[in-house]
Amino acid sequence: MASPLFPNDLIRAQQQWHDTYRALAVPRPRRTTELRRRLLALSVRIHWHPFWSTPAGRTPAARVELRQRTAEGRARGAA
């Protein structure tokens, strides 16, 4: 199965989700309410993105691949 081509706005939203999640994961984070609201808003944006209604986005594997791709890119950048 070929890898789906994810829309740029979906990739950016998932990357922002990872960044926000990491900001909440640090010990004693600041602005926790703001970060939690942002995480929730990004989760909704990602979940309801029109890409998931296309044939390439209908499989659960596509969601997993998006998370893995965006997490790998961020982990490499931080290392």
PDB file with one MODEL, atoms N, CA, C and O in Angstrom:
MODEL        1
ATOM      1  N   MET A   1       0.834  -1.175   0.000  1.00  0.00           N
ATOM      2  CA  MET A   1       0.000   0.000   0.000  1.00  0.00           C
ATOM      3  C   MET A   1       0.882   1.243   0.000  1.00  0.00           C
ATOM      4  O   MET A   1       1.829   1.337   0.780  1.00  0.00           O
ATOM      5  N   ALA A   2       0.574   2.181  -0.863  1.00  0.00           N
ATOM      6  CA  ALA A   2       1.352   3.408  -0.971  1.00  0.00           C
ATOM      7  C   ALA A   2       1.030   4.344   0.191  1.00  0.00           C
ATOM      8  O   ALA A   2      -0.085   4.353   0.712  1.00  0.00           O
ATOM      9  N   SER A   3       2.020   5.123   0.581  1.00  0.00           N
ATOM     10  CA  SER A   3       1.802   6.095   1.658  1.00  0.00           C
ATOM     11  C   SER A   3       0.899   7.209   1.158  1.00  0.00           C
ATOM     12  O   SER A   3       1.073   7.699   0.042  1.00  0.00           O
ATOM     13  N   PRO A   4      -0.067   7.613   1.979  1.00  0.00           N
ATOM     14  CA  PRO A   4      -0.941   8.711   1.546  1.00  0.00           C
ATOM     15  C   PRO A   4      -0.192  10.040   1.558  1.00  0.00           C
ATOM     16  O   PRO A   4       0.718  10.255   2.358  1.00  0.00           O
ATOM     17  N   LEU A   5      -0.596  10.916   0.659  1.00  0.00           N
ATOM     18  CA  LEU A   5      -0.056  12.265   0.640  1.00  0.00           C
ATOM     19  C   LEU A   5      -0.975  13.127   1.506  1.00  0.00           C
ATOM     20  O   LEU A   5      -2.112  13.414   1.133  1.00  0.00           O
ATOM     21  N   PHE A   6      -0.471  13.527   2.648  1.00  0.00           N
ATOM     22  CA  PHE A   6      -1.269  14.301   3.585  1.00  0.00           C
ATOM     23  C   PHE A   6      -1.256  15.774   3.188  1.00  0.00           C
ATOM     24  O   PHE A   6      -0.229  16.280   2.735  1.00  0.00           O
ATOM     25  N   PRO A   7      -2.376  16.465   3.350  1.00  0.00           N
ATOM     26  CA  PRO A   7      -2.412  17.908   3.082  1.00  0.00           C
ATOM     27  C   PRO A   7      -1.503  18.657   4.065  1.00  0.00           C
ATOM     28  O   PRO A   7      -1.350  18.251   5.217  1.00  0.00           O
ATOM     29  N   ASN A   8      -0.910  19.743   3.597  1.00  0.00           N
ATOM     30  CA  ASN A   8       0.020  20.505   4.429  1.00  0.00           C
ATOM     31  C   ASN A   8      -0.620  21.027   5.706  1.00  0.00           C
ATOM     32  O   ASN A   8       0.020  21.031   6.758  1.00  0.00           O
ATOM     33  N   ASP A   9      -1.882  21.471   5.633  1.00  0.00           N
ATOM     34  CA  ASP A   9      -2.517  22.005   6.840  1.00  0.00           C
ATOM     35  C   ASP A   9      -2.746  20.914   7.880  1.00  0.00           C
ATOM     36  O   ASP A   9      -2.703  21.183   9.081  1.00  0.00           O
ATOM     37  N   LEU A  10      -2.988  19.697   7.433  1.00  0.00           N
ATOM     38  CA  LEU A  10      -3.156  18.575   8.362  1.00  0.00           C
ATOM     39  C   LEU A  10      -1.819  18.216   9.012  1.00  0.00           C
ATOM     40  O   LEU A  10      -1.762  17.932  10.209  1.00  0.00           O
ATOM     41  N   ILE A  11      -0.764  18.230   8.235  1.00  0.00           N
ATOM     42  CA  ILE A  11       0.575  17.948   8.776  1.00  0.00           C
ATOM     43  C   ILE A  11       0.958  19.009   9.806  1.00  0.00           C
ATOM     44  O   ILE A  11       1.456  18.678  10.882  1.00  0.00           O
ATOM     45  N   ARG A  12       0.728  20.281   9.480  1.00  0.00           N
ATOM     46  CA  ARG A  12       1.050  21.363  10.421  1.00  0.00           C
ATOM     47  C   ARG A  12       0.248  21.236  11.707  1.00  0.00           C
ATOM     48  O   ARG A  12       0.785  21.426  12.798  1.00  0.00           O
ATOM     49  N   ALA A  13      -1.035  20.914  11.582  1.00  0.00           N
ATOM     50  CA  ALA A  13      -1.869  20.761  12.780  1.00  0.00           C
ATOM     51  C   ALA A  13      -1.360  19.624  13.660  1.00  0.00           C
ATOM     52  O   ALA A  13      -1.327  19.754  14.883  1.00  0.00           O
ATOM     53  N   GLN A  14      -0.962  18.508  13.045  1.00  0.00           N
ATOM     54  CA  GLN A  14      -0.458  17.379  13.831  1.00  0.00           C
ATOM     55  C   GLN A  14       0.882  17.731  14.473  1.00  0.00           C
ATOM     56  O   GLN A  14       1.139  17.334  15.609  1.00  0.00           O
ATOM     57  N   GLN A  15       1.740  18.470  13.765  1.00  0.00           N
ATOM     58  CA  GLN A  15       3.009  18.896  14.348  1.00  0.00           C
ATOM     59  C   GLN A  15       2.776  19.838  15.525  1.00  0.00           C
ATOM     60  O   GLN A  15       3.447  19.736  16.552  1.00  0.00           O
ATOM     61  N   GLN A  16       1.821  20.756  15.370  1.00  0.00           N
ATOM     62  CA  GLN A  16       1.487  21.670  16.465  1.00  0.00           C
ATOM     63  C   GLN A  16       0.911  20.898  17.646  1.00  0.00           C
ATOM     64  O   GLN A  16       1.158  21.248  18.801  1.00  0.00           O
ATOM     65  N   TRP A  17       0.146  19.853  17.360  1.00  0.00           N
ATOM     66  CA  TRP A  17      -0.404  19.016  18.422  1.00  0.00           C
ATOM     67  C   TRP A  17       0.734  18.381  19.230  1.00  0.00           C
ATOM     68  O   TRP A  17       0.719  18.405  20.461  1.00  0.00           O
ATOM     69  N   HIS A  18       1.722  17.812  18.524  1.00  0.00           N
ATOM     70  CA  HIS A  18       2.874  17.204  19.214  1.00  0.00           C
ATOM     71  C   HIS A  18       3.622  18.247  20.044  1.00  0.00           C
ATOM     72  O   HIS A  18       4.002  17.977  21.183  1.00  0.00           O
ATOM     73  N   ASP A  19       3.833  19.432  19.479  1.00  0.00           N
ATOM     74  CA  ASP A  19       4.545  20.493  20.212  1.00  0.00           C
ATOM     75  C   ASP A  19       3.791  20.884  21.477  1.00  0.00           C
ATOM     76  O   ASP A  19       4.388  21.047  22.541  1.00  0.00           O
ATOM     77  N   THR A  20       2.484  21.031  21.352  1.00  0.00           N
ATOM     78  CA  THR A  20       1.659  21.415  22.503  1.00  0.00           C
ATOM     79  C   THR A  20       1.661  20.318  23.553  1.00  0.00           C
ATOM     80  O   THR A  20       1.743  20.598  24.749  1.00  0.00           O
ATOM     81  N   TYR A  21       1.572  19.071  23.113  1.00  0.00           N
ATOM     82  CA  TYR A  21       1.587  17.948  24.044  1.00  0.00           C
ATOM     83  C   TYR A  21       2.905  17.913  24.812  1.00  0.00           C
ATOM     84  O   TYR A  21       2.919  17.694  26.023  1.00  0.00           O
ATOM     85  N   ARG A  22       4.002  18.127  24.107  1.00  0.00           N
ATOM     86  CA  ARG A  22       5.318  18.140  24.765  1.00  0.00           C
ATOM     87  C   ARG A  22       5.430  19.293  25.760  1.00  0.00           C
ATOM     88  O   ARG A  22       6.034  19.148  26.823  1.00  0.00           O
ATOM     89  N   ALA A  23       4.843  20.441  25.405  1.00  0.00           N
ATOM     90  CA  ALA A  23       4.876  21.588  26.323  1.00  0.00           C
ATOM     91  C   ALA A  23       4.105  21.276  27.606  1.00  0.00           C
ATOM     92  O   ALA A  23       4.478  21.738  28.684  1.00  0.00           O
ATOM     93  N   LEU A  24       3.046  20.503  27.491  1.00  0.00           N
ATOM     94  CA  LEU A  24       2.284  20.104  28.685  1.00  0.00           C
ATOM     95  C   LEU A  24       2.994  19.016  29.483  1.00  0.00           C
ATOM     96  O   LEU A  24       2.742  18.868  30.678  1.00  0.00           O
ATOM     97  N   ALA A  25       3.862  18.266  28.851  1.00  0.00           N
ATOM     98  CA  ALA A  25       4.505  17.126  29.503  1.00  0.00           C
ATOM     99  C   ALA A  25       5.695  17.510  30.380  1.00  0.00           C
ATOM    100  O   ALA A  25       6.175  16.692  31.166  1.00  0.00           O
ATOM    101  N   VAL A  26       6.165  18.730  30.253  1.00  0.00           N
ATOM    102  CA  VAL A  26       7.310  19.134  31.084  1.00  0.00           C
ATOM    103  C   VAL A  26       6.854  19.275  32.533  1.00  0.00           C
ATOM    104  O   VAL A  26       5.679  19.537  32.790  1.00  0.00           O
ATOM    105  N   PRO A  27       7.774  19.103  33.481  1.00  0.00           N
ATOM    106  CA  PRO A  27       7.402  19.285  34.876  1.00  0.00           C
ATOM    107  C   PRO A  27       6.960  20.732  35.141  1.00  0.00           C
ATOM    108  O   PRO A  27       7.634  21.684  34.746  1.00  0.00           O
ATOM    109  N   ARG A  28       5.844  20.871  35.799  1.00  0.00           N
ATOM    110  CA  ARG A  28       5.289  22.173  36.176  1.00  0.00           C
ATOM    111  C   ARG A  28       5.173  23.130  34.985  1.00  0.00           C
ATOM    112  O   ARG A  28       5.780  24.201  34.997  1.00  0.00           O
ATOM    113  N   PRO A  29       4.404  22.758  33.962  1.00  0.00           N
ATOM    114  CA  PRO A  29       4.284  23.638  32.785  1.00  0.00           C
ATOM    115  C   PRO A  29       3.551  24.929  33.128  1.00  0.00           C
ATOM    116  O   PRO A  29       2.730  24.973  34.043  1.00  0.00           O
ATOM    117  N   ARG A  30       3.860  25.953  32.389  1.00  0.00           N
ATOM    118  CA  ARG A  30       3.174  27.233  32.549  1.00  0.00           C
ATOM    119  C   ARG A  30       2.020  27.279  31.559  1.00  0.00           C
ATOM    120  O   ARG A  30       2.040  26.595  30.536  1.00  0.00           O
ATOM    121  N   ARG A  31       1.028  28.077  31.865  1.00  0.00           N
ATOM    122  CA  ARG A  31      -0.124  28.279  30.986  1.00  0.00           C
ATOM    123  C   ARG A  31      -0.827  26.967  30.657  1.00  0.00           C
ATOM    124  O   ARG A  31      -1.171  26.722  29.501  1.00  0.00           O
ATOM    125  N   THR A  32      -1.042  26.120  31.663  1.00  0.00           N
ATOM    126  CA  THR A  32      -1.633  24.802  31.407  1.00  0.00           C
ATOM    127  C   THR A  32      -3.031  24.899  30.809  1.00  0.00           C
ATOM    128  O   THR A  32      -3.377  24.118  29.923  1.00  0.00           O
ATOM    129  N   THR A  33      -3.824  25.832  31.273  1.00  0.00           N
ATOM    130  CA  THR A  33      -5.181  25.957  30.729  1.00  0.00           C
ATOM    131  C   THR A  33      -5.132  26.301  29.251  1.00  0.00           C
ATOM    132  O   THR A  33      -5.848  25.709  28.443  1.00  0.00           O
ATOM    133  N   GLU A  34      -4.294  27.251  28.903  1.00  0.00           N
ATOM    134  CA  GLU A  34      -4.144  27.648  27.501  1.00  0.00           C
ATOM    135  C   GLU A  34      -3.651  26.480  26.648  1.00  0.00           C
ATOM    136  O   GLU A  34      -4.159  26.241  25.553  1.00  0.00           O
ATOM    137  N   LEU A  35      -2.665  25.762  27.156  1.00  0.00           N
ATOM    138  CA  LEU A  35      -2.126  24.625  26.407  1.00  0.00           C
ATOM    139  C   LEU A  35      -3.158  23.510  26.253  1.00  0.00           C
ATOM    140  O   LEU A  35      -3.243  22.895  25.190  1.00  0.00           O
ATOM    141  N   ARG A  36      -3.935  23.244  27.288  1.00  0.00           N
ATOM    142  CA  ARG A  36      -4.967  22.208  27.191  1.00  0.00           C
ATOM    143  C   ARG A  36      -6.048  22.593  26.193  1.00  0.00           C
ATOM    144  O   ARG A  36      -6.526  21.753  25.430  1.00  0.00           O
ATOM    145  N   ARG A  37      -6.429  23.862  26.201  1.00  0.00           N
ATOM    146  CA  ARG A  37      -7.421  24.323  25.225  1.00  0.00           C
ATOM    147  C   ARG A  37      -6.882  24.217  23.805  1.00  0.00           C
ATOM    148  O   ARG A  37      -7.602  23.823  22.888  1.00  0.00           O
ATOM    149  N   ARG A  38      -5.620  24.568  23.631  1.00  0.00           N
ATOM    150  CA  ARG A  38      -5.002  24.469  22.302  1.00  0.00           C
ATOM    151  C   ARG A  38      -4.944  23.010  21.851  1.00  0.00           C
ATOM    152  O   ARG A  38      -5.232  22.699  20.695  1.00  0.00           O
ATOM    153  N   LEU A  39      -4.575  22.126  22.763  1.00  0.00           N
ATOM    154  CA  LEU A  39      -4.510  20.705  22.433  1.00  0.00           C
ATOM    155  C   LEU A  39      -5.886  20.180  22.015  1.00  0.00           C
ATOM    156  O   LEU A  39      -6.002  19.418  21.055  1.00  0.00           O
ATOM    157  N   LEU A  40      -6.902  20.585  22.728  1.00  0.00           N
ATOM    158  CA  LEU A  40      -8.261  20.172  22.383  1.00  0.00           C
ATOM    159  C   LEU A  40      -8.681  20.722  21.020  1.00  0.00           C
ATOM    160  O   LEU A  40      -9.248  19.990  20.208  1.00  0.00           O
ATOM    161  N   ALA A  41      -8.409  21.997  20.764  1.00  0.00           N
ATOM    162  CA  ALA A  41      -8.769  22.600  19.477  1.00  0.00           C
ATOM    163  C   ALA A  41      -8.040  21.915  18.319  1.00  0.00           C
ATOM    164  O   ALA A  41      -8.633  21.659  17.271  1.00  0.00           O
ATOM    165  N   LEU A  42      -6.761  21.622  18.513  1.00  0.00           N
ATOM    166  CA  LEU A  42      -5.997  20.926  17.469  1.00  0.00           C
ATOM    167  C   LEU A  42      -6.521  19.511  17.264  1.00  0.00           C
ATOM    168  O   LEU A  42      -6.584  19.032  16.132  1.00  0.00           O
ATOM    169  N   SER A  43      -6.895  18.840  18.343  1.00  0.00           N
ATOM    170  CA  SER A  43      -7.448  17.488  18.233  1.00  0.00           C
ATOM    171  C   SER A  43      -8.724  17.488  17.403  1.00  0.00           C
ATOM    172  O   SER A  43      -8.932  16.607  16.569  1.00  0.00           O
ATOM    173  N   VAL A  44      -9.569  18.475  17.636  1.00  0.00           N
ATOM    174  CA  VAL A  44     -10.820  18.581  16.870  1.00  0.00           C
ATOM    175  C   VAL A  44     -10.511  18.867  15.408  1.00  0.00           C
ATOM    176  O   VAL A  44     -11.102  18.254  14.519  1.00  0.00           O
ATOM    177  N   ARG A  45      -9.588  19.798  15.150  1.00  0.00           N
ATOM    178  CA  ARG A  45      -9.226  20.140  13.771  1.00  0.00           C
ATOM    179  C   ARG A  45      -8.686  18.911  13.028  1.00  0.00           C
ATOM    180  O   ARG A  45      -9.035  18.678  11.871  1.00  0.00           O
ATOM    181  N   ILE A  46      -7.850  18.145  13.688  1.00  0.00           N
ATOM    182  CA  ILE A  46      -7.271  16.948  13.064  1.00  0.00           C
ATOM    183  C   ILE A  46      -8.345  15.889  12.850  1.00  0.00           C
ATOM    184  O   ILE A  46      -8.432  15.305  11.770  1.00  0.00           O
ATOM    185  N   HIS A  47      -9.151  15.640  13.855  1.00  0.00           N
ATOM    186  CA  HIS A  47     -10.163  14.584  13.776  1.00  0.00           C
ATOM    187  C   HIS A  47     -11.177  14.830  12.660  1.00  0.00           C
ATOM    188  O   HIS A  47     -11.571  13.892  11.967  1.00  0.00           O
ATOM    189  N   TRP A  48     -11.597  16.066  12.483  1.00  0.00           N
ATOM    190  CA  TRP A  48     -12.645  16.380  11.510  1.00  0.00           C
ATOM    191  C   TRP A  48     -12.106  16.896  10.185  1.00  0.00           C
ATOM    192  O   TRP A  48     -12.874  17.419   9.378  1.00  0.00           O
ATOM    193  N   HIS A  49     -10.818  16.766   9.940  1.00  0.00           N
ATOM    194  CA  HIS A  49     -10.240  17.248   8.677  1.00  0.00           C
ATOM    195  C   HIS A  49     -10.861  16.492   7.503  1.00  0.00           C
ATOM    196  O   HIS A  49     -11.060  15.280   7.592  1.00  0.00           O
ATOM    197  N   PRO A  50     -11.172  17.187   6.400  1.00  0.00           N
ATOM    198  CA  PRO A  50     -11.793  16.537   5.237  1.00  0.00           C
ATOM    199  C   PRO A  50     -10.960  15.409   4.619  1.00  0.00           C
ATOM    200  O   PRO A  50     -11.505  14.551   3.924  1.00  0.00           O
ATOM    201  N   PHE A  51      -9.659  15.401   4.862  1.00  0.00           N
ATOM    202  CA  PHE A  51      -8.811  14.340   4.302  1.00  0.00           C
ATOM    203  C   PHE A  51      -9.292  12.956   4.714  1.00  0.00           C
ATOM    204  O   PHE A  51      -9.195  12.008   3.935  1.00  0.00           O
ATOM    205  N   TRP A  52      -9.812  12.834   5.935  1.00  0.00           N
ATOM    206  CA  TRP A  52     -10.223  11.525   6.433  1.00  0.00           C
ATOM    207  C   TRP A  52     -11.442  10.976   5.687  1.00  0.00           C
ATOM    208  O   TRP A  52     -11.773   9.801   5.841  1.00  0.00           O
ATOM    209  N   SER A  53     -12.112  11.798   4.887  1.00  0.00           N
ATOM    210  CA  SER A  53     -13.250  11.343   4.084  1.00  0.00           C
ATOM    211  C   SER A  53     -12.832  10.859   2.701  1.00  0.00           C
ATOM    212  O   SER A  53     -13.657  10.343   1.947  1.00  0.00           O
ATOM    213  N   THR A  54     -11.560  11.022   2.366  1.00  0.00           N
ATOM    214  CA  THR A  54     -11.072  10.576   1.056  1.00  0.00           C
ATOM    215  C   THR A  54     -10.677   9.104   1.143  1.00  0.00           C
ATOM    216  O   THR A  54     -10.462   8.582   2.237  1.00  0.00           O
ATOM    217  N   PRO A  55     -10.583   8.435  -0.005  1.00  0.00           N
ATOM    218  CA  PRO A  55     -10.172   7.017   0.029  1.00  0.00           C
ATOM    219  C   PRO A  55      -8.814   6.791   0.723  1.00  0.00           C
ATOM    220  O   PRO A  55      -8.636   5.794   1.424  1.00  0.00           O
ATOM    221  N   ALA A  56      -7.871   7.705   0.531  1.00  0.00           N
ATOM    222  CA  ALA A  56      -6.548   7.547   1.150  1.00  0.00           C
ATOM    223  C   ALA A  56      -6.598   7.710   2.668  1.00  0.00           C
ATOM    224  O   ALA A  56      -5.745   7.175   3.377  1.00  0.00           O
ATOM    225  N   GLY A  57      -7.581   8.439   3.165  1.00  0.00           N
ATOM    226  CA  GLY A  57      -7.639   8.715   4.591  1.00  0.00           C
ATOM    227  C   GLY A  57      -8.608   7.858   5.367  1.00  0.00           C
ATOM    228  O   GLY A  57      -8.746   8.032   6.578  1.00  0.00           O
ATOM    229  N   ARG A  58      -9.281   6.940   4.711  1.00  0.00           N
ATOM    230  CA  ARG A  58     -10.319   6.164   5.387  1.00  0.00           C
ATOM    231  C   ARG A  58      -9.790   5.055   6.282  1.00  0.00           C
ATOM    232  O   ARG A  58     -10.550   4.513   7.085  1.00  0.00           O
ATOM    233  N   THR A  59      -8.540   4.704   6.175  1.00  0.00           N
ATOM    234  CA  THR A  59      -8.024   3.582   6.966  1.00  0.00           C
ATOM    235  C   THR A  59      -7.423   4.089   8.282  1.00  0.00           C
ATOM    236  O   THR A  59      -6.851   5.178   8.322  1.00  0.00           O
ATOM    237  N   PRO A  60      -7.548   3.317   9.337  1.00  0.00           N
ATOM    238  CA  PRO A  60      -6.897   3.701  10.597  1.00  0.00           C
ATOM    239  C   PRO A  60      -5.376   3.817  10.443  1.00  0.00           C
ATOM    240  O   PRO A  60      -4.735   4.586  11.159  1.00  0.00           O
ATOM    241  N   ALA A  61      -4.813   3.065   9.524  1.00  0.00           N
ATOM    242  CA  ALA A  61      -3.363   3.111   9.312  1.00  0.00           C
ATOM    243  C   ALA A  61      -2.915   4.497   8.849  1.00  0.00           C
ATOM    244  O   ALA A  61      -1.794   4.912   9.142  1.00  0.00           O
ATOM    245  N   ALA A  62      -3.770   5.206   8.139  1.00  0.00           N
ATOM    246  CA  ALA A  62      -3.414   6.554   7.678  1.00  0.00           C
ATOM    247  C   ALA A  62      -3.249   7.496   8.873  1.00  0.00           C
ATOM    248  O   ALA A  62      -2.338   8.323   8.891  1.00  0.00           O
ATOM    249  N   ARG A  63      -4.119   7.373   9.860  1.00  0.00           N
ATOM    250  CA  ARG A  63      -4.004   8.222  11.060  1.00  0.00           C
ATOM    251  C   ARG A  63      -2.718   7.904  11.826  1.00  0.00           C
ATOM    252  O   ARG A  63      -2.030   8.804  12.309  1.00  0.00           O
ATOM    253  N   VAL A  64      -2.411   6.627  11.926  1.00  0.00           N
ATOM    254  CA  VAL A  64      -1.183   6.217  12.622  1.00  0.00           C
ATOM    255  C   VAL A  64       0.035   6.741  11.872  1.00  0.00           C
ATOM    256  O   VAL A  64       0.979   7.241  12.484  1.00  0.00           O
ATOM    257  N   GLU A  65       0.014   6.628  10.555  1.00  0.00           N
ATOM    258  CA  GLU A  65       1.154   7.093   9.765  1.00  0.00           C
ATOM    259  C   GLU A  65       1.361   8.597   9.914  1.00  0.00           C
ATOM    260  O   GLU A  65       2.498   9.059  10.018  1.00  0.00           O
ATOM    261  N   LEU A  66       0.282   9.356   9.927  1.00  0.00           N
ATOM    262  CA  LEU A  66       0.404  10.807  10.120  1.00  0.00           C
ATOM    263  C   LEU A  66       1.073  11.108  11.458  1.00  0.00           C
ATOM    264  O   LEU A  66       1.989  11.927  11.523  1.00  0.00           O
ATOM    265  N   ARG A  67       0.621  10.451  12.526  1.00  0.00           N
ATOM    266  CA  ARG A  67       1.219  10.687  13.843  1.00  0.00           C
ATOM    267  C   ARG A  67       2.694  10.293  13.858  1.00  0.00           C
ATOM    268  O   ARG A  67       3.524  11.011  14.416  1.00  0.00           O
ATOM    269  N   GLN A  68       3.019   9.160  13.249  1.00  0.00           N
ATOM    270  CA  GLN A  68       4.411   8.704  13.247  1.00  0.00           C
ATOM    271  C   GLN A  68       5.302   9.639  12.440  1.00  0.00           C
ATOM    272  O   GLN A  68       6.398   9.991  12.877  1.00  0.00           O
ATOM    273  N   ARG A  69       4.837  10.035  11.275  1.00  0.00           N
ATOM    274  CA  ARG A  69       5.639  10.932  10.437  1.00  0.00           C
ATOM    275  C   ARG A  69       5.919  12.258  11.122  1.00  0.00           C
ATOM    276  O   ARG A  69       7.048  12.750  11.099  1.00  0.00           O
ATOM    277  N   THR A  70       4.900  12.832  11.727  1.00  0.00           N
ATOM    278  CA  THR A  70       5.097  14.135  12.357  1.00  0.00           C
ATOM    279  C   THR A  70       5.893  14.031  13.656  1.00  0.00           C
ATOM    280  O   THR A  70       6.648  14.946  13.986  1.00  0.00           O
ATOM    281  N   ALA A  71       5.741  12.954  14.382  1.00  0.00           N
ATOM    282  CA  ALA A  71       6.512  12.772  15.612  1.00  0.00           C
ATOM    283  C   ALA A  71       7.976  12.519  15.287  1.00  0.00           C
ATOM    284  O   ALA A  71       8.855  13.011  15.994  1.00  0.00           O
ATOM    285  N   GLU A  72       8.257  11.760  14.230  1.00  0.00           N
ATOM    286  CA  GLU A  72       9.646  11.488  13.847  1.00  0.00           C
ATOM    287  C   GLU A  72      10.356  12.765  13.446  1.00  0.00           C
ATOM    288  O   GLU A  72      11.502  12.992  13.835  1.00  0.00           O
ATOM    289  N   GLY A  73       9.686  13.595  12.674  1.00  0.00           N
ATOM    290  CA  GLY A  73      10.300  14.847  12.232  1.00  0.00           C
ATOM    291  C   GLY A  73      10.636  15.756  13.404  1.00  0.00           C
ATOM    292  O   GLY A  73      11.669  16.426  13.391  1.00  0.00           O
ATOM    293  N   ARG A  74       9.781  15.788  14.412  1.00  0.00           N
ATOM    294  CA  ARG A  74      10.009  16.630  15.584  1.00  0.00           C
ATOM    295  C   ARG A  74      11.100  16.039  16.467  1.00  0.00           C
ATOM    296  O   ARG A  74      11.908  16.780  17.028  1.00  0.00           O
ATOM    297  N   ALA A  75      11.135  14.730  16.598  1.00  0.00           N
ATOM    298  CA  ALA A  75      12.143  14.092  17.444  1.00  0.00           C
ATOM    299  C   ALA A  75      13.530  14.296  16.847  1.00  0.00           C
ATOM    300  O   ALA A  75      14.491  14.532  17.579  1.00  0.00           O
ATOM    301  N   ARG A  76      13.640  14.207  15.529  1.00  0.00           N
ATOM    302  CA  ARG A  76      14.928  14.429  14.883  1.00  0.00           C
ATOM    303  C   ARG A  76      15.388  15.863  15.025  1.00  0.00           C
ATOM    304  O   ARG A  76      16.574  16.131  15.215  1.00  0.00           O
ATOM    305  N   GLY A  77      14.432  16.796  14.931  1.00  0.00           N
ATOM    306  CA  GLY A  77      14.780  18.205  15.070  1.00  0.00           C
ATOM    307  C   GLY A  77      15.240  18.567  16.463  1.00  0.00           C
ATOM    308  O   GLY A  77      16.047  19.480  16.635  1.00  0.00           O
ATOM    309  N   ALA A  78      14.736  17.863  17.456  1.00  0.00           N
ATOM    310  CA  ALA A  78      15.092  18.153  18.846  1.00  0.00           C
ATOM    311  C   ALA A  78      16.402  17.491  19.239  1.00  0.00           C
ATOM    312  O   ALA A  78      17.045  17.923  20.195  1.00  0.00           O
ATOM    313  N   ALA A  79      16.805  16.464  18.531  1.00  0.00           N
ATOM    314  CA  ALA A  79      18.020  15.730  18.901  1.00  0.00           C
ATOM    315  C   ALA A  79      19.282  16.415  18.454  1.00  0.00           C
ATOM    316  O   ALA A  79      20.378  15.910  18.697  1.00  0.00           O
TER     317      ALA A  79
ENDMDL
END
